[in-house]
């Protein structure tokens, strides 16, 4: 694999990572409701989920989806159901006041492990990521590529996802963002829930 091909994959994946989707939406909401540290743990989970899809694509998961489309359909429906379930909870609890301390931080944020797990599950909710990674790797990662190069690619995928979603969580955890959220919590939570529901439906119906 040439250096040019390696850098091409790295840059293209970065653009994919920063595009709006369930992961970015979740990073924003966790950042604003539970703070930066929780958001950082979530971002690490999102990154691990992305690496899992990338490795699955490297080992031919997209071929399985091509020859057994029912497998992709089943995974899509499970992922969509998970996003719709989260969207429903956001919408249902939108009017509930946030339990916060005097400095505006959540009184009982979820644990780092819980946030990490949420990040992994959010990333797993979109199986089309495996197809996306396959399209990135075709023509850029030739058969027989050294395992050290593949490992380096996985590190790049992890860093792209972790750094970007950590940045999103950080921006939304700032005082100004949190004050805005507290003043408009019901509206913002319903917007978050609505967007997450739309993403769930999109994943369920996309070909």
Backbone as CSV, one residue per row, in Angstrom:
resi,resn,N_x,N_y,N_z,CA_x,CA_y,CA_z,C_x,C_y,C_z
1,UNK,0.851,-1.193,0.000,0.000,0.000,0.000,0.883,1.237,0.000
2,UNK,0.623,2.138,-0.936,1.449,3.336,-1.038,1.062,4.356,0.024
3,UNK,1.983,5.281,0.280,1.702,6.344,1.245,0.540,7.204,0.769
4,UNK,0.477,7.466,-0.543,-0.616,8.279,-1.091,-1.966,7.610,-0.846
5,UNK,-2.026,6.282,-1.044,-3.276,5.557,-0.813,-3.647,5.585,0.666
6,UNK,-2.659,5.434,1.525,-2.894,5.476,2.975,-3.482,6.823,3.381
7,UNK,-2.879,7.901,2.895,-3.360,9.242,3.244,-4.743,9.498,2.663
8,UNK,-5.008,8.939,1.472,-6.331,9.095,0.864,-7.407,8.472,1.739
9,UNK,-7.149,7.247,2.203,-8.107,6.577,3.089,-8.299,7.383,4.371
10,UNK,-7.204,7.893,4.929,-7.273,8.649,6.182,-8.134,9.900,6.028
11,UNK,-7.926,10.637,4.936,-8.670,11.884,4.724,-10.135,11.598,4.414
12,UNK,-10.393,10.606,3.553,-11.779,10.283,3.213,-12.552,9.829,4.449
13,UNK,-11.902,9.032,5.283,-12.601,8.599,6.498,-12.861,9.765,7.439
14,UNK,-11.944,10.713,7.498,-12.165,11.883,8.349,-13.425,12.620,7.921
15,UNK,-13.623,12.769,6.606,-14.835,13.434,6.116,-16.079,12.636,6.495
16,UNK,-15.972,11.309,6.456,-17.097,10.469,6.871,-17.372,10.652,8.363
17,UNK,-16.305,10.697,9.155,-16.454,10.806,10.612,-17.137,12.104,11.021
18,UNK,-16.832,13.201,10.312,-17.385,14.494,10.714,-18.769,14.755,10.139
19,UNK,-19.229,13.878,9.231,-20.560,14.084,8.663,-21.619,13.781,9.721
20,UNK,-22.731,14.525,9.718,-23.764,14.319,10.741,-24.324,12.900,10.700
21,UNK,-24.472,12.315,11.845,-25.004,10.963,11.959,-25.312,10.657,13.408
22,UNK,-25.735,9.423,13.707,-26.071,9.082,15.096,-24.936,9.339,16.076
23,UNK,-23.691,9.048,15.670,-22.557,9.208,16.590,-22.339,10.666,16.963
24,UNK,-22.325,11.538,15.961,-22.108,12.968,16.214,-23.259,13.538,17.040
25,UNK,-24.471,13.131,16.711,-25.641,13.607,17.455,-25.567,13.179,18.918
26,UNK,-25.158,11.936,19.156,-25.068,11.447,20.531,-23.948,12.151,21.291
27,UNK,-22.819,12.414,20.611,-21.712,13.128,21.259,-22.153,14.522,21.693
28,UNK,-22.931,15.182,20.845,-23.420,16.520,21.178,-24.344,16.471,22.392
29,UNK,-25.255,15.522,22.395,-26.224,15.480,23.497,-25.567,15.081,24.816
30,UNK,-24.689,14.096,24.787,-24.019,13.693,26.029,-23.139,14.822,26.540
31,UNK,-22.481,15.535,25.635,-21.648,16.663,26.047,-22.449,17.735,26.768
32,UNK,-23.608,18.066,26.218,-24.383,19.160,26.795,-25.136,18.735,28.054
33,UNK,-25.510,17.460,28.154,-26.298,17.029,29.310,-25.451,16.428,30.431
34,UNK,-24.328,15.797,30.087,-23.572,15.075,31.114,-22.117,15.503,31.229
35,UNK,-21.692,16.425,30.391,-20.358,16.981,30.555,-19.294,16.360,29.673
36,UNK,-18.125,16.998,29.692,-17.045,16.643,28.780,-16.456,15.264,29.065
37,UNK,-16.235,14.932,30.325,-15.610,13.637,30.634,-16.469,12.474,30.157
38,UNK,-17.758,12.573,30.398,-18.659,11.526,29.925,-18.671,11.490,28.407
39,UNK,-18.655,12.672,27.788,-18.614,12.746,26.334,-17.346,12.140,25.761
40,UNK,-16.231,12.304,26.467,-14.966,11.740,26.004,-15.014,10.208,26.041
41,UNK,-15.602,9.651,27.089,-15.751,8.191,27.165,-16.653,7.690,26.045
42,UNK,-17.725,8.429,25.777,-18.616,8.079,24.677,-17.849,8.084,23.360
43,UNK,-17.023,9.117,23.139,-16.260,9.238,21.895,-15.322,8.052,21.706
44,UNK,-14.724,7.579,22.781,-13.847,6.399,22.692,-14.653,5.165,22.288
45,UNK,-15.865,5.037,22.823,-16.724,3.923,22.432,-17.118,4.001,20.970
46,UNK,-17.437,5.203,20.506,-17.763,5.402,19.093,-16.583,4.982,18.221
47,UNK,-15.378,5.357,18.643,-14.177,5.033,17.876,-13.929,3.528,17.833
48,UNK,-14.119,2.849,18.958,-13.947,1.392,18.990,-14.975,0.717,18.076
49,UNK,-16.209,1.225,18.085,-17.227,0.686,17.189,-16.844,0.855,15.730
50,UNK,-16.279,2.014,15.388,-15.851,2.261,14.010,-14.724,1.315,13.605
51,UNK,-13.770,1.099,14.505,-12.673,0.165,14.216,-13.222,-1.249,14.015
52,UNK,-14.232,-1.620,14.786,-14.847,-2.944,14.632,-15.440,-3.104,13.242
53,UNK,-16.173,-2.083,12.779,-16.744,-2.137,11.433,-15.646,-2.162,10.380
54,UNK,-14.593,-1.385,10.597,-13.490,-1.347,9.630,-12.806,-2.712,9.529
55,UNK,-12.570,-3.356,10.656,-11.953,-4.683,10.639,-12.886,-5.702,9.988
56,UNK,-14.184,-5.589,10.280,-15.148,-6.497,9.660,-15.142,-6.326,8.144
57,UNK,-15.057,-5.075,7.688,-14.991,-4.814,6.249,-13.712,-5.387,5.654
58,UNK,-12.614,-5.275,6.386,-11.338,-5.798,5.918,-11.406,-7.310,5.733
59,UNK,-12.202,-7.972,6.564,-12.318,-9.426,6.486,-13.512,-9.877,5.641
60,UNK,-14.122,-8.935,4.906,-15.117,-9.322,3.923,-16.554,-9.344,4.382
61,UNK,-16.903,-8.590,5.425,-18.290,-8.583,5.884,-19.232,-8.068,4.807
62,UNK,-18.761,-7.097,4.006,-19.628,-6.557,2.956,-19.976,-7.628,1.921
63,UNK,-19.055,-8.594,1.700,-19.356,-9.700,0.786,-20.468,-10.573,1.354
64,UNK,-20.440,-10.775,2.672,-21.527,-11.520,3.307,-22.849,-10.807,3.083
65,UNK,-22.857,-9.487,3.251,-24.079,-8.721,3.034,-24.543,-8.829,1.581
66,UNK,-23.570,-8.906,0.653,-23.917,-8.986,-0.769,-24.560,-10.325,-1.107
67,UNK,-24.018,-11.401,-0.543,-24.529,-12.736,-0.858,-25.640,-13.181,0.087
68,UNK,-25.766,-12.527,1.205,-26.845,-12.833,2.154,-27.477,-11.517,2.608
69,UNK,-28.210,-10.856,1.695,-28.753,-9.529,2.022,-29.672,-9.517,3.230
70,UNK,-30.263,-10.676,3.545,-31.135,-10.724,4.724,-30.361,-10.419,6.000
71,UNK,-29.050,-10.738,5.998,-28.229,-10.454,7.182,-28.106,-8.952,7.386
72,UNK,-27.860,-8.228,6.284,-27.778,-6.771,6.374,-29.113,-6.185,6.796
73,UNK,-30.199,-6.712,6.217,-31.533,-6.214,6.564,-31.819,-6.412,8.051
74,UNK,-31.479,-7.588,8.558,-31.733,-7.874,9.974,-30.941,-6.937,10.877
75,UNK,-29.652,-6.733,10.555,-28.817,-5.862,11.383,-29.301,-4.418,11.294
76,UNK,-29.709,-3.991,10.092,-30.238,-2.631,9.934,-31.473,-2.422,10.794
77,UNK,-32.374,-3.400,10.788,-33.614,-3.251,11.550,-33.343,-3.207,13.051
78,UNK,-32.395,-4.025,13.508,-32.036,-3.991,14.929,-31.426,-2.640,15.290
79,UNK,-30.512,-2.157,14.438,-29.885,-0.855,14.682,-30.894,0.276,14.662
80,UNK,-31.806,0.233,13.685,-32.830,1.269,13.595,-33.741,1.243,14.816
81,UNK,-34.094,0.040,15.262,-34.951,-0.082,16.444,-34.267,0.506,17.673
82,UNK,-32.962,0.298,17.787,-32.213,0.847,18.921,-32.236,2.376,18.890
83,UNK,-32.009,2.957,17.707,-32.035,4.419,17.595,-33.428,4.970,17.873
84,UNK,-34.455,4.295,17.375,-35.821,4.754,17.617,-36.174,4.653,19.103
85,UNK,-35.674,3.621,19.760,-35.899,3.474,21.205,-35.259,4.632,21.961
86,UNK,-34.021,4.985,21.604,-33.358,6.116,22.254,-34.086,7.422,21.938
87,UNK,-34.541,7.565,20.691,-35.258,8.778,20.298,-36.544,8.934,21.109
88,UNK,-37.255,7.828,21.316,-38.492,7.869,22.095,-38.224,8.318,23.526
89,UNK,-37.165,7.798,24.123,-36.833,8.190,25.495,-36.462,9.672,25.569
90,UNK,-35.735,10.174,24.585,-35.395,11.604,24.568,-36.659,12.446,24.475
91,UNK,-37.563,12.058,23.579,-38.798,12.819,23.383,-39.671,12.748,24.637
92,UNK,-39.807,11.553,25.196,-40.673,11.355,26.362,-40.197,12.150,27.571
93,UNK,-38.872,12.220,27.747,-38.311,12.878,28.929,-37.934,14.333,28.684
94,UNK,-38.325,14.867,27.528,-37.889,16.221,27.171,-38.341,17.268,28.185
95,UNK,-39.539,17.107,28.717,-40.078,18.117,29.634,-39.573,17.960,31.066
96,UNK,-38.888,16.860,31.358,-38.377,16.655,32.717,-37.178,17.562,32.963
97,UNK,-37.132,18.257,34.101,-35.975,19.117,34.388,-34.715,18.288,34.582
98,UNK,-33.586,18.836,34.159,-32.307,18.150,34.310,-31.817,18.298,35.743
99,UNK,-31.396,17.200,36.332,-30.877,17.219,37.708,-29.424,17.688,37.660
100,UNK,-29.195,18.948,38.067,-27.860,19.525,37.940,-27.372,20.076,39.274
101,UNK,-26.055,20.275,39.348,-25.443,20.888,40.521,-25.448,22.399,40.350
102,UNK,-24.930,23.110,41.334,-24.925,24.572,41.275,-24.078,25.114,40.130
103,UNK,-23.044,24.361,39.718,-22.203,24.855,38.629,-22.722,24.448,37.257
104,UNK,-23.917,23.842,37.215,-24.547,23.534,35.940,-24.212,22.174,35.363
105,UNK,-23.462,21.349,36.075,-23.134,20.019,35.576,-24.159,19.010,36.074
106,UNK,-24.273,17.902,35.347,-25.239,16.875,35.728,-24.882,16.300,37.092
107,UNK,-25.893,16.122,37.926,-25.632,15.627,39.277,-25.219,14.151,39.255
108,UNK,-25.840,13.381,38.388,-25.542,11.945,38.331,-25.275,11.512,36.890
109,UNK,-24.148,11.945,36.309,-23.834,11.503,34.947,-23.558,10.006,34.927
110,UNK,-23.780,9.384,33.794,-23.516,7.953,33.689,-22.025,7.680,33.866
111,UNK,-21.681,6.469,34.204,-20.277,6.112,34.400,-19.538,6.128,33.067
112,UNK,-18.208,6.170,33.148,-17.398,6.154,31.927,-17.666,4.882,31.128
113,UNK,-17.806,3.753,31.821,-18.071,2.498,31.124,-19.426,2.525,30.431
114,UNK,-20.437,3.072,31.102,-21.765,3.168,30.503,-21.740,4.064,29.270
115,UNK,-21.007,5.181,29.350,-20.896,6.081,28.200,-20.136,5.410,27.064
116,UNK,-19.066,4.699,27.397,-18.291,3.966,26.392,-19.175,2.945,25.678
117,UNK,-19.941,2.204,26.452,-20.833,1.186,25.886,-21.887,1.828,24.988
118,UNK,-22.425,2.971,25.414,-23.396,3.684,24.591,-22.768,4.093,23.264
119,UNK,-21.507,4.540,23.301,-20.821,4.914,22.070,-20.661,3.744,21.122
120,UNK,-20.267,2.586,21.659,-20.114,1.389,20.823,-21.449,0.998,20.199
121,UNK,-22.508,0.955,21.000,-23.823,0.553,20.500,-24.359,1.546,19.478
122,UNK,-24.097,2.835,19.699,-24.535,3.841,18.730,-23.851,3.611,17.391
123,UNK,-22.563,3.305,17.413,-21.843,3.035,16.166,-22.335,1.741,15.521
124,UNK,-22.621,0.740,16.333,-23.108,-0.532,15.798,-24.511,-0.415,15.203
125,UNK,-25.229,0.639,15.543,-26.601,0.787,15.040,-26.640,1.061,13.546
126,UNK,-25.475,1.341,12.943,-25.429,1.655,11.510,-24.527,0.663,10.778
127,UNK,-25.067,-0.495,10.352,-24.240,-1.504,9.679,-23.737,-1.067,8.313
128,UNK,-24.333,-0.017,7.740,-23.842,0.473,6.446,-22.412,0.977,6.568
129,UNK,-21.936,1.175,7.792,-20.544,1.590,7.980,-19.594,0.542,7.420
130,UNK,-19.949,-0.737,7.554,-19.093,-1.796,7.014,-18.992,-1.689,5.500
131,UNK,-20.115,-1.368,4.857,-20.116,-1.194,3.404,-19.289,0.024,3.025
132,UNK,-19.413,1.096,3.804,-18.634,2.307,3.543,-17.141,2.023,3.638
133,UNK,-16.737,1.314,4.687,-15.318,0.996,4.834,-14.838,0.114,3.684
134,UNK,-15.671,-0.813,3.232,-15.280,-1.659,2.105,-15.009,-0.825,0.867
135,UNK,-15.880,0.165,0.623,-15.680,1.022,-0.549,-14.409,1.854,-0.418
136,UNK,-14.043,2.217,0.817,-12.798,2.952,1.030,-11.581,2.065,0.778
137,UNK,-11.688,0.799,1.185,-10.530,-0.081,1.122,-10.294,-0.670,-0.267
138,UNK,-11.380,-0.809,-1.062,-11.225,-1.376,-2.402,-10.360,-0.444,-3.249
139,UNK,-9.324,-0.981,-3.802,-8.443,-0.197,-4.661,-7.362,0.563,-3.921
140,UNK,-7.478,0.655,-2.599,-6.448,1.364,-1.828,-5.676,0.426,-0.911
141,UNK,-6.336,-0.655,-0.486,-5.667,-1.635,0.379,-5.557,-2.945,-0.405
142,UNK,-4.463,-3.157,-1.105,-4.331,-4.351,-1.950,-4.214,-5.623,-1.124
143,UNK,-4.594,-6.774,-1.712,-4.417,-8.051,-1.005,-2.960,-8.240,-0.591
144,UNK,-2.770,-8.813,0.573,-1.416,-9.046,1.045,-0.769,-7.860,1.720
145,UNK,-1.564,-6.817,1.978,-1.022,-5.643,2.672,-0.486,-6.048,4.041
146,UNK,0.664,-5.514,4.380,1.319,-5.832,5.646,0.395,-5.535,6.820
147,UNK,0.419,-6.425,7.818,-0.445,-6.238,8.981,-0.123,-4.961,9.750
148,UNK,1.125,-4.541,9.683,1.493,-3.292,10.357,0.785,-2.106,9.713
149,UNK,0.636,-2.157,8.385,-0.067,-1.086,7.675,-1.552,-1.110,8.032
150,UNK,-2.133,-2.311,8.071,-3.545,-2.431,8.450,-3.763,-1.915,9.870
151,UNK,-2.851,-2.264,10.772,-2.954,-1.776,12.151,-2.872,-0.255,12.194
152,UNK,-1.992,0.320,11.374,-1.873,1.780,11.318,-3.164,2.410,10.808
153,UNK,-3.797,1.761,9.822,-5.083,2.259,9.321,-6.136,2.245,10.423
154,UNK,-6.161,1.180,11.216,-7.135,1.091,12.299,-6.891,2.180,13.345
155,UNK,-5.618,2.491,13.587,-5.286,3.577,14.517,-5.817,4.901,13.983
156,UNK,-5.672,5.123,12.671,-6.176,6.355,12.057,-7.694,6.435,12.195
157,UNK,-8.377,5.320,11.929,-9.836,5.293,12.073,-10.227,5.636,13.508
158,UNK,-9.543,5.026,14.463,-9.842,5.297,15.873,-9.634,6.771,16.201
159,UNK,-8.498,7.322,15.789,-8.188,8.714,16.126,-9.154,9.682,15.459
160,UNK,-9.488,9.440,14.188,-10.444,10.317,13.500,-11.760,10.386,14.263
161,UNK,-12.282,9.214,14.614,-13.578,9.154,15.300,-13.484,9.708,16.719
162,UNK,-12.446,9.311,17.448,-12.330,9.724,18.849,-12.102,11.225,18.974
163,UNK,-11.188,11.762,18.169,-10.865,13.191,18.280,-12.044,14.049,17.855
164,UNK,-12.687,13.693,16.736,-13.802,14.515,16.267,-14.959,14.500,17.269
165,UNK,-15.361,13.325,17.725,-16.505,13.263,18.637,-16.179,13.822,20.013
166,UNK,-14.913,13.738,20.421,-14.497,14.411,21.654,-14.614,15.921,21.492
167,UNK,-14.227,16.428,20.323,-14.344,17.863,20.049,-15.802,18.305,20.077
168,UNK,-16.675,17.509,19.470,-18.108,17.826,19.491,-18.617,17.867,20.932
169,UNK,-18.261,16.848,21.714,-18.689,16.815,23.118,-18.151,18.012,23.884
170,UNK,-16.915,18.398,23.589,-16.310,19.542,24.284,-17.050,20.838,23.961
171,UNK,-17.339,21.060,22.697,-18.040,22.281,22.294,-19.403,22.367,22.983
172,UNK,-20.112,21.247,23.015,-21.449,21.257,23.599,-21.425,21.232,25.122
173,UNK,-20.264,20.955,25.717,-20.174,20.975,27.182,-19.775,22.342,27.726
174,UNK,-19.470,23.294,26.843,-19.083,24.632,27.286,-20.248,25.316,27.997
175,UNK,-19.922,26.250,28.878,-20.947,26.921,29.681,-22.029,27.558,28.825
176,UNK,-21.620,28.222,27.744,-22.602,28.899,26.892,-23.570,27.888,26.283
177,UNK,-23.036,26.760,25.829,-23.887,25.722,25.245,-24.841,25.159,26.287
178,UNK,-24.338,24.937,27.493,-25.165,24.352,28.545,-26.255,25.317,29.008
179,UNK,-25.916,26.620,29.084,-26.936,27.607,29.475,-28.056,27.647,28.441
180,UNK,-27.677,27.619,27.172,-28.686,27.609,26.113,-29.556,26.367,26.218
181,UNK,-28.916,25.232,26.462,-29.660,23.975,26.569,-30.635,24.000,27.745
182,UNK,-30.169,24.476,28.904,-31.032,24.498,30.084,-32.246,25.392,29.871
183,UNK,-32.067,26.467,29.101,-33.179,27.373,28.853,-34.178,26.839,27.844
184,UNK,-33.719,25.916,27.000,-34.584,25.403,25.931,-34.603,23.876,25.927
185,UNK,-34.499,23.272,27.109,-34.305,21.830,27.193,-35.375,21.036,26.465
186,UNK,-36.635,21.345,26.709,-37.706,20.555,26.105,-37.633,20.602,24.582
187,UNK,-37.444,21.803,24.041,-37.380,21.953,22.587,-36.160,21.246,22.013
188,UNK,-35.001,21.443,22.646,-33.763,20.846,22.131,-33.815,19.326,22.224
189,UNK,-34.313,18.789,23.337,-34.394,17.331,23.470,-35.338,16.731,22.436
190,UNK,-36.426,17.440,22.147,-37.344,16.926,21.125,-36.700,16.994,19.740
191,UNK,-35.883,18.025,19.521,-35.142,18.106,18.250,-34.137,16.963,18.145
192,UNK,-33.388,16.728,19.235,-32.450,15.603,19.254,-33.196,14.292,18.985
193,UNK,-34.297,14.086,19.701,-35.061,12.857,19.532,-35.612,12.710,18.130
194,UNK,-36.126,13.815,17.581,-36.663,13.774,16.224,-35.595,13.443,15.194
195,UNK,-34.425,14.066,15.324,-33.340,13.790,14.375,-32.851,12.357,14.503
196,UNK,-32.769,11.856,15.734,-32.327,10.480,15.933,-33.345,9.504,15.341
197,UNK,-34.631,9.818,15.490,-35.667,8.969,14.904,-35.569,8.963,13.380
198,UNK,-35.335,10.135,12.792,-35.187,10.208,11.333,-33.990,9.392,10.864
199,UNK,-32.890,9.455,11.610,-31.716,8.660,11.251,-32.020,7.166,11.368
200,UNK,-32.787,6.792,12.392,-33.171,5.394,12.537,-34.006,4.913,11.366
201,UNK,-34.974,5.722,10.960,-35.814,5.367,9.808,-34.969,5.293,8.542
202,UNK,-34.046,6.247,8.389,-33.176,6.254,7.207,-32.350,4.978,7.125
203,UNK,-31.798,4.550,8.260,-31.009,3.313,8.275,-31.885,2.115,7.922
204,UNK,-33.123,2.107,8.420,-34.014,0.970,8.181,-34.403,0.837,6.714
205,UNK,-34.577,1.965,6.016,-35.108,1.908,4.648,-34.039,2.025,3.575
206,UNK,-32.829,2.460,3.931,-31.822,2.653,2.892,-31.412,1.315,2.276
207,UNK,-31.141,1.355,0.974,-30.745,0.147,0.240,-29.237,-0.037,0.291
